[in-house]
Amino acid sequence: MATEKVSIPSIGVRYGIIACVLMIIYFIVMVLLGLSDIEVVRFSSHIFIIIAVVLAIGTFKRSRGGHMPYLPGLGIGFVVGLVGSALYAAFIFLYAHFIDQDYQQSLRTQDYFGTFLSPLALAGSITLLGLMIGAFTGYTLMMLYDNSGGSFENKKA
């Protein structure tokens, strides 16, 4: 894989799907354990987006021989967050709308923004949260990995 070129969309979609699958498994375990009404437990599923972004940027960096430009890293974080959270939000929408009506009712009665939150608005907020987490994770990692500018060692010489 070190010699093959990896594109930002392909790696972003691949790791976004992996993040989504892990979030769905986490959600199913959470429902089976009866923890789906606890907000902290429910929102902690987005930790898998962070993990997927770290793995995706690491894979991209290895495919480029250790060179990691800044903007592709940001793009990967954005794509992983968007794909993973949008697919997960679609799953939550379908689950709450068709499979477990009680779960949908418990989500409707929670006061997130001081008003009624429809299932579609809930899916949008899940997508937006995952997108922000992915983008911020990519941004944070690029502060660590970016070597497109000068480094301190290069400036000393």
MOWO-V471190 format. One record per residue. N is the residue number from 1. RES is the residue in one letter. SS is DSSP state (a for helix, b for strand, c for the rest). PSI is psi in degrees with one decimal (999 if undefined). OMEGA is omega in degrees with one decimal (NA if undefined). Layout:
BEGIN
N/RES/SS/PSI/OMEGA, N/RES/SS/PSI/OMEGA
END
This chain:
BEGIN
1/M/c/-16.9/-176.2, 2/A/c/-28.4/-179.3, 3/T/c/-18.7/-177.7, 4/E/c/139.5/179.2, 5/K/c/131.3/179.2, 6/V/c/127.0/-179.3, 7/S/c/155.7/-179.9, 8/I/a/-48.1/179.6, 9/P/a/-41.8/-177.0, 10/S/a/-43.8/-180.0, 11/I/a/-35.3/178.1, 12/G/a/-44.3/178.9, 13/V/a/-43.4/-178.9, 14/R/a/-49.8/-178.3, 15/Y/a/-25.1/173.4, 16/G/a/-40.5/177.2, 17/I/a/-40.4/177.3, 18/I/a/-44.2/178.5, 19/A/a/-42.4/179.4, 20/C/a/-45.6/179.8, 21/V/a/-42.9/178.7, 22/L/a/-38.2/177.8, 23/M/a/-37.4/178.0, 24/I/a/-43.0/176.8, 25/I/a/-44.0/177.5, 26/Y/a/-44.1/-179.9, 27/F/a/-43.8/179.7, 28/I/a/-43.4/176.8, 29/V/a/-41.6/179.3, 30/M/a/-42.2/178.8, 31/V/a/-42.8/179.9, 32/L/a/-31.7/178.5, 33/L/c/-4.5/178.9, 34/G/c/27.0/-177.6, 35/L/c/10.4/-172.5, 36/S/c/-13.5/179.1, 37/D/c/-6.2/-179.7, 38/I/c/117.3/-174.0, 39/E/a/-42.7/-177.6, 40/V/a/-41.4/179.7, 41/V/a/-40.0/-178.8, 42/R/a/-45.1/-178.6, 43/F/a/-18.8/-179.8, 44/S/a/-6.6/176.0, 45/S/a/-20.9/-179.3, 46/H/a/-3.9/174.4, 47/I/a/-26.2/-179.9, 48/F/a/-25.1/174.1, 49/I/a/-41.3/178.0, 50/I/a/-46.4/179.9, 51/I/a/-43.3/-179.1, 52/A/a/-38.8/178.3, 53/V/a/-42.7/178.3, 54/V/a/-45.5/-179.9, 55/L/a/-40.0/-178.8, 56/A/a/-44.9/179.0, 57/I/a/-37.3/176.0, 58/G/a/-40.8/177.4, 59/T/a/-43.5/178.8, 60/F/a/-41.9/-179.7, 61/K/a/-43.1/178.7, 62/R/a/-35.7/-179.6, 63/S/a/-19.8/178.7, 64/R/c/16.0/177.5, 65/G/c/29.9/178.4, 66/G/c/-9.5/178.9, 67/H/c/126.6/-178.0, 68/M/c/98.6/176.4, 69/P/c/155.0/-173.3, 70/Y/a/-54.7/-174.4, 71/L/a/-40.6/174.9, 72/P/a/-34.4/176.7, 73/G/a/-41.3/175.6, 74/L/a/-41.6/179.3, 75/G/a/-40.6/178.8, 76/I/a/-45.6/178.2, 77/G/a/-41.0/179.0, 78/F/a/-48.1/-177.0, 79/V/a/-43.4/178.6, 80/V/a/-46.4/179.5, 81/G/a/-42.1/-179.2, 82/L/a/-51.3/-176.9, 83/V/a/-49.0/-178.0, 84/G/a/-46.2/-176.6, 85/S/a/-32.9/178.1, 86/A/a/-42.4/177.0, 87/L/a/-41.0/178.0, 88/Y/a/-40.7/178.5, 89/A/a/-38.4/176.3, 90/A/a/-41.1/177.1, 91/F/a/-46.1/179.8, 92/I/a/-41.3/178.1, 93/F/a/-48.5/179.9, 94/L/a/-41.1/179.5, 95/Y/a/-47.9/-176.5, 96/A/a/-29.2/-176.3, 97/H/a/-36.4/-172.8, 98/F/a/-32.3/-172.5, 99/I/a/-52.3/-174.5, 100/D/c/92.0/179.7, 101/Q/a/-31.0/178.5, 102/D/a/-36.4/178.0, 103/Y/a/-40.7/177.4, 104/Q/a/-40.8/-179.9, 105/Q/a/-38.0/178.4, 106/S/a/-33.0/176.3, 107/L/a/-35.6/-179.7, 108/R/a/-32.0/-176.4, 109/T/a/-10.2/178.5, 110/Q/c/140.0/-171.3, 111/D/c/76.3/-177.6, 112/Y/c/-51.5/-173.5, 113/F/c/19.3/179.2, 114/G/c/11.4/-178.5, 115/T/c/172.6/177.7, 116/F/c/134.3/-179.2, 117/L/c/109.2/-179.6, 118/S/c/162.1/177.6, 119/P/a/-35.4/178.4, 120/L/a/-39.6/176.2, 121/A/a/-35.3/176.4, 122/L/a/-43.9/178.1, 123/A/a/-40.0/177.1, 124/G/a/-40.2/179.8, 125/S/a/-34.4/175.7, 126/I/a/-42.7/179.1, 127/T/a/-44.5/-179.9, 128/L/a/-41.6/178.1, 129/L/a/-46.8/179.3, 130/G/a/-37.8/177.3, 131/L/a/-44.3/179.0, 132/M/a/-42.2/179.1, 133/I/a/-44.8/179.0, 134/G/a/-44.0/-179.2, 135/A/a/-43.6/179.5, 136/F/a/-34.1/176.6, 137/T/a/-44.0/176.4, 138/G/a/-42.0/179.3, 139/Y/a/-45.3/-179.3, 140/T/a/-44.2/179.5, 141/L/a/-34.2/-178.9, 142/M/a/-24.3/172.7, 143/M/a/-29.7/178.8, 144/L/a/-43.3/-171.0, 145/Y/a/-20.8/-172.5, 146/D/c/124.8/176.0, 147/N/c/25.7/-180.0, 148/S/c/-27.3/176.3, 149/G/c/-170.5/178.3, 150/G/c/145.0/175.6, 151/S/c/169.3/-179.2, 152/F/a/-39.2/-178.9, 153/E/a/-38.1/179.6, 154/N/a/-32.3/-178.1, 155/K/a/-25.5/179.8, 156/K/a/-34.1/-174.3, 157/A/c/999/NA
END
